[in-house]
Amino acid sequence: MTEPVPAGGQAVAPPYRLHAHPPEVSAARARKFGSWYYAEHVLRAMNSYRWTLLASSVGTPVMYLFAMGVGLATLVDRNAAGALGGVSYLAFIAPALLASATIMTAATEFTYPVMDGFKWRRVYYGPHASPLGTHQIVDGHVLAITARLTATTVVYFLIVALFGAAPSATGIAVIPVAVLSGLAFGLPLLAYSASIEEDKGQFALVMRFVVTPLFLFSGTFFPLDTLPVFLRWIGWISPLWHGTELGRALTYGHHVPLWLAAVHVLFLVVLAVVGLRRARSVYARRLGA
Amino acid sequence: MPTTPPAPPVISAHRLSKHYGDFRAVDGISFDVPAGESFGLLGPNGAGKSTTMRMIGGVSQRTSGQLTIMGLDPQEHGPEVRAHLGVVPQQDNLDEELRVRDNLLVYGRYFGLPMSYLRPKADELLEFAQLTDKAGAKVDALSGGMKRRLTIARSLINEPRILLLDEPTTGLDPQARHILWDRLFRLKESGVTLILTTHYMDEAEQLCDRLVVVDKGRIMAEGAPAQLIREHSTREVLELRFGSERNTTVAGELQGIGERLEPLPDRVLIYARDGEAALEQVVSRGLRPLTSLVRRSSLEDVFLRLTGRSLVD
């Protein structure tokens, strides 16, 4: 671009005209910031379909909030006033819808792109040959998806606020809680996805038999204690229920004793940490074979 | 800087092995590569070439033996070793969600290189790879040869002094291969150490100063291409075809002609210093081959001699 291209390709100089910093500097920087470098890569790749992402992060909440929080809510509020602890149905389901949207996004981001990295387009093997370590590829991937989950959740929260469904001043704190729920579900799933050698439709099964039941039975649309006892365990093991309970406490003052709030947070953190550690070891084993 | 004392090898392998369970993918190979040399590993598929490359590249752990790159053990100093290298893997792993130029930028970031260096560098490398007019294109839209050149450009983003090329031209058409060889030759001229694996003898002859012939994880021979041919083969080869039925049966009647006889299912090879003279002898014995060809010995013949098998099956 700066110089005319010589005719015939004959006069093209050997390629080293600029000077990179020495390898020692590359290695030191990669050791320190490698995860961020890989995150940067993933975010740049996401940037190429940013309009799709934006449309779905705006479209999803608007659709759900209208259908459930406006349509269904008029029925519920008329017939079951008081059953939800004195709040409108819209306020009741908004934090649950928000957390479930984050979890669904995490479910997509921690499945197919992982298969793409190991197998379909082998995207992981490029950075693997660079100074980056395998744990940094995992961490970078997770960082980038955390950024994506945060952005999606922020948009969702703004729309929830526009609907007037987050009356409490502490409402904004539902954003990190939802992101944490997304990671609590997503990171163990990441470890599982990384262990899959061949796609035989496992991801579709995960969506159908894990994500969907969690979405329906985690106290999302009705309080968990309206379920028969033998089904409540689904909520107890579900990151969505723990995240939703915390979210309700934050957005409209739903009563959660402090010890229980601590249990909710701890449950989510433990799932996320265990998932990440497991994922790191699967990545190391698979890339370093 | 003094130039007289012999430079220490940039890569040194001693009894290097890699086992997968009972399978010995690499079985005790030793070699040294001095700076600036173009060093080849020649062998058939499954010989252990790629496994060796992955160990040199610091991405695969060895089972036993010693290995140093720039004096560093890749198992202890992975990031430092990989920071010295440019790697062109056997299978392209470009990010197809990114545009051509962005693939270079993103890769350069892995080395912590700043954008102020990477932007002009990416343009320079695209020019070198003859991809300037594809800078904004999607990777999907590139031909096989172009993808390969982009992968090579990507491997040069950190200005490595050592470039690892695993089967750089496999699957490309002849014209694309020649363009690639030209680019690699320029790198060699600029002093970059090239380590390449190939199962193409012409590639090895064109690009390698020195090579090892590898089979079943072991080194069968080592030397410059011309030297290997001199040591393990004759100057010329006479190739005769008698038709697939008769090649082996007729071999008995050819005994004594040339220095060595190699009956293959599809042809008979006669190794001789003078191929034409050998052909005259064949004709004088009353044998009428369907086709005959006199050619120079190649690395293919060396391989056949050393392993009893041909290189490309």
Interface residues (C-beta under 8 A of the other chain):
Chain A: M1 T2 V5 G9 V12 P14 P15 Y16 R17 L18 H19 A20 H21 P23 E24 V25 S26 A27 A28 R29 A30 R31 F33 G34 Y37 Y38 E40 H41 R44 A45 S48 Y49 R121 R122 V123 Y124 Y125 G126 P127 H128 A129 S130 P131 L132 G133 L287 G288 A289
Chain B: G57 V59 S60 Q61 M70 H77 G78 P79 E80 R82 A83 H84 L85 V87 P89 Q91 N93 L94 D95 E96 E97 L98 R99 D102 V106 Y107 R109 Y110 F111 G112 L113 Y117 P120 K121 D123 E124 L125 E127 F128 Q130 T132 R154 L156 I157 N158 E159 P160 R186 L187 E189 S190
